[in-house]
Amino acid sequence: MATHVLTGAGTSVSTYSPAITASTATVSLQATTVFVPAVACADFPLRFLVSNLIQGTYATSCTGPITSPELTGTLHWSDSTTSEYTVTHDTAERVEGHLVGHVQGTITSGHYTGATVHALSLRLATNVAACLTGSSVSTSSGWDVLVVTKP
């Protein structure tokens, strides 16, 4: 059974390049989640998770699913260190332009190497109507719940 290390909710901003349109295309993603207040670790209460960065590429459109993800992540800790992780699973889709997703990854370096990261995301597109009528969405904002568990 996995050992729970932390769970926290934070506010997130995602940027897409090129902007997402009604046609499926590969886009670069940079999603930053900030945890205020920072999230304490269950096994080390003096270590706090400050932020999470997910970046990479995937294919998507305004209303379609997300496919072909090639994503990595970085957890930023209060002791000025980082933990890098590789995304191993991404289940996400766009609902009328908004993103609902679950990213799972394995920490490859830093605190909790070998642990599993789950990021549950909700992103509200800034201008869904524009995307659906021929324009595009280049940013979205929302919330992430992040869970870290050790094997």
N, C-alpha and C positions, 0 to 999 in steps of 0.2 A: 504494500500500500504506500502511496506517495505521501511525503511529509510536506505539509503546507508551510511555505516560507512567508508569503505576503499576499495581500489582496488590497488594491487601491483603485480609486476612481479619479480620473483627471480630465481636464479640458484639452481638446485636440484641434489642430488645424492641419489640413492636408492641402498640398499644392500638386497640380498635374501639368505636365509639359510633354507634348502639346496639350492644350485644353481638351476635355472630353466633349465629344459631339454625339450626334445621333447615329453616326457610323462607327462600327467597331474598329478600334485602332490600338496599337501598343503605345502606352503612355508611361512616362517616368513619374513615380510617386515619391513625395517626401512628406511624411506625416510625423508631427511632433506632438507629444502629449506631455503636459506639465502637471505635476501632482502638488496641489496646494491645499492643505499642508502636505509636506513630504510624507511618504508611507514608511513606517518602521517595520523592520524585519522581525518575525516572530522569534527567530533563534539568536538574534543579535540586536536588541532594541536601540542601540546607539548608531546603527547603520540605517540610513534612510534612502529610499528611492525618490529621486528628484524629477527625472524625466525619462521618456522613452522616445527613440527615433526609429522609425521604420522607413526604409528607402529601397528603391529598385524599380522594376518594371512589371507591368501586366497589360493584358488586352481587355478593353471594356468599351462601353458606349453609355449614353445617358440612361438607358433603361435596362440594359442587358447585364448578364452575369460578368464576373471577373474571371478571366482564364489566364493560363500560362504565367502564373506569378513567379518571379525571380526576385525575392526580397530578403533583406537582412535587417537586423535590428541592433540597437545599442541602448542598454540601460545605463543611465547616469546616476551615480551614487553620491551621497553627501560627503564622502571622504575623498572626493575628486577622482575616483577611479571609474572605470566602465566595465561592463560585461557585454561582450558581443554575442549575438545569436543568429542562427540561420533559420529561416522560416521553412518548416517542413510540410506544412499543411495550411491552405488558405481556402476557407469557404466564405464566399461573399457574393452579394448581388446588389444591383441597383433597383430600388423600388421608386418609380416615378422620379428618378434622378438622385435619390438619397441612397447612401450606402449602409448596408447592414452586414457586418462581417465577423468572422472568427479566424484569427491568425494563431497558429501554434508553431513554436520553434524550440530549438535546443540550444542552450547556452554553451558556447565553444571556448570562451576565455573569460577571465575575471572571476568575481564572486559568483559562486554557485555553478561552476562549470559542470556540465552534465545534467543540470536541472531543466525543467520544461517551463516555457513561457506560454501563457494564453492571453491574447488580447481580444476582448470583445468590443466591437466598435459600432458606433452609430454616428454617421456624418450627414449633416443636412447641407445639401447643395445651396449655394448662394443665389442661383437664378435658374431654377428648373425650367420655368416657362421658356426662357431664352434658349435653353439647350434643346427642348422639344420642338421649337419652331425654327431651327436652323442655325442658332448661335452655338455657344459652348459654355462649359463650366471649367474654370481654372483653379478654383479653390472650394473647399467645403470646411465646415467646422462642426464640432460635436463633442462626444465624450467617449472615453475608453475606460473599461474596467480591465485591469491587468492582474493576473494571478501567476505566481511562481511556485512550483512544487519541485521538491527533490525526490529522486527515485527511492 
